């Protein structure tokens, strides 16, 4: 069922699709993004310390979290004629092959302005252990209510 601005309440949730992360899904994202950083492809490179962190193996692109969140919001907003206007995220924990991740959105606030209707959404991505791997905030614009002449 499509989202309806008038029925949205702070605390309402949106769930996105799960992604089972594999070496293949990471490689496909490398191909799609043209980002072939050894962080995502080379286990030998990742055996040592990377900066101050020892990842112990390859990790998924953080932008893959961004893509999952974008898909969740678009799938939720588009049927209602709403537009995904802004997304800010930060990566909290690395995602590895074998993890299953899922984006979630929590309605934070709604606001009506002279020209539009806005929804502020806290977003996060969790892994199979219910650990946050990404957090952020999104904004969605619903079309204004048509005025009767």
C-alpha positions as CSV (number, residue, x, y, z in Angstrom):
1,X,0.0,0.0,0.0
2,X,1.3,3.5,-0.9
3,X,2.4,5.8,1.8
4,X,-0.1,8.6,2.7
5,X,1.3,11.8,4.1
6,X,-1.8,12.5,6.2
7,X,-1.5,9.1,8.0
8,X,2.3,9.3,8.8
9,X,3.2,9.4,12.5
10,X,6.6,9.8,14.1
11,X,7.8,6.3,14.9
12,X,6.3,4.6,11.8
13,X,8.8,2.3,10.2
14,X,9.7,1.5,6.6
15,X,11.6,-1.8,5.8
16,X,13.7,-2.3,2.8
17,X,14.9,-5.5,1.1
18,X,17.5,-7.8,2.7
19,X,20.8,-8.3,0.9
20,X,22.9,-11.4,1.4
21,X,26.4,-10.1,0.9
22,X,28.7,-12.4,-1.1
23,X,32.0,-12.1,-2.8
24,X,30.0,-12.0,-6.1
25,X,27.7,-9.2,-4.9
26,X,30.8,-7.2,-3.8
27,X,32.4,-7.8,-7.2
28,X,29.2,-6.8,-9.1
29,X,29.2,-3.5,-7.1
30,X,32.9,-3.0,-8.1
31,X,31.9,-3.4,-11.7
32,X,28.8,-1.1,-11.4
33,X,30.7,1.6,-9.6
34,X,34.1,1.2,-11.3
35,X,35.6,1.1,-7.8
36,X,38.2,-1.7,-7.7
37,X,39.8,-0.7,-4.4
38,X,41.6,-3.7,-3.0
39,X,39.6,-3.2,0.2
40,X,36.8,-5.0,-1.7
41,X,38.7,-7.5,-3.7
42,X,42.1,-8.5,-2.3
43,X,42.2,-10.7,0.9
44,X,46.0,-10.6,1.0
45,X,45.9,-6.8,1.0
46,X,43.3,-6.9,3.8
47,X,45.2,-9.3,6.0
48,X,47.4,-6.6,7.6
49,X,46.4,-3.4,9.3
50,X,44.5,-0.9,7.2
51,X,45.2,2.4,8.9
52,X,44.3,1.7,12.5
53,X,41.9,-1.1,11.6
54,X,42.4,-4.8,11.0
55,X,39.4,-5.9,8.9
56,X,40.8,-9.4,8.4
57,X,39.4,-9.7,4.9
58,X,37.6,-7.9,2.2
59,X,34.6,-5.6,3.0
60,X,31.6,-4.4,1.1
61,X,31.5,-0.9,-0.4
62,X,29.8,1.5,2.0
63,X,28.0,3.0,-0.9
64,X,26.1,-0.3,-1.2
65,X,24.4,0.6,2.1
66,X,23.5,4.0,0.5
67,X,22.0,2.2,-2.5
68,X,19.9,-0.1,-0.3
69,X,18.5,2.8,1.6
70,X,17.8,4.7,-1.6
71,X,15.9,1.7,-3.0
72,X,13.9,1.4,0.3
73,X,12.9,5.0,0.3
74,X,12.1,5.2,-3.4
75,X,10.0,2.0,-3.3
76,X,8.0,3.5,-0.4
77,X,7.7,7.1,-1.7
78,X,7.3,6.7,-5.4
79,X,3.8,5.0,-5.4
80,X,2.5,8.0,-3.4
81,X,4.0,10.5,-5.9
82,X,6.7,11.5,-3.4
83,X,10.3,12.3,-4.2
84,X,13.4,11.3,-2.4
85,X,15.2,14.6,-1.9
86,X,18.1,14.1,0.5
87,X,20.1,11.3,2.1
88,X,23.1,11.6,4.4
89,X,24.7,8.5,5.8
90,X,27.7,7.3,7.7
91,X,29.2,3.9,8.0
92,X,29.4,2.5,11.5
93,X,30.6,-1.1,11.0
94,X,32.2,-3.0,8.1
95,X,30.1,-5.5,6.2
96,X,31.7,-8.7,5.0
97,X,30.8,-11.6,2.7
98,X,28.4,-13.8,4.6
99,X,26.5,-10.9,6.3
100,X,22.9,-10.3,5.6
101,X,21.9,-6.6,5.8
102,X,18.6,-4.8,5.7
103,X,17.7,-1.1,5.6
104,X,15.1,0.4,7.9
105,X,13.6,3.9,8.1
106,X,11.9,5.5,11.1
107,X,9.6,8.5,10.5
108,X,11.1,11.3,12.6
109,X,8.9,14.3,11.7
110,X,6.5,15.7,9.1
111,X,6.2,19.3,8.1
112,X,3.9,21.3,5.8
113,X,5.3,24.4,4.1
114,X,3.7,26.9,1.8
115,X,4.7,24.8,-1.3
116,X,5.2,21.3,-0.2
117,X,4.9,18.5,2.5
118,X,8.1,17.0,3.9
119,X,9.0,13.9,5.8
120,X,12.2,13.5,7.8
121,X,13.3,9.9,8.2
122,X,16.0,8.3,10.4
123,X,17.6,5.6,8.4
124,X,19.8,2.7,9.3
125,X,21.1,-0.6,8.0
126,X,21.4,-3.6,10.3
127,X,23.2,-6.9,9.9
128,X,22.0,-10.4,10.8
129,X,23.2,-9.8,14.4
130,X,21.0,-6.7,14.7
131,X,24.1,-4.5,14.7
132,X,24.0,-1.1,13.0
133,X,26.3,-1.0,10.0
134,X,25.1,2.4,8.7
135,X,23.0,5.3,10.0
136,X,21.8,8.5,8.6
137,X,18.9,10.8,7.7
138,X,16.7,11.1,4.6
139,X,14.2,13.7,3.5
140,X,11.2,13.0,1.2
141,X,8.9,15.5,-0.4
142,X,5.3,14.7,-0.9
143,X,3.3,16.7,-3.5
144,X,1.3,19.6,-2.2
145,X,-2.4,19.2,-1.7
146,X,-4.2,20.4,-4.7
147,X,-6.2,23.5,-4.0
148,X,-9.8,23.6,-5.2
149,X,-10.6,26.6,-7.5
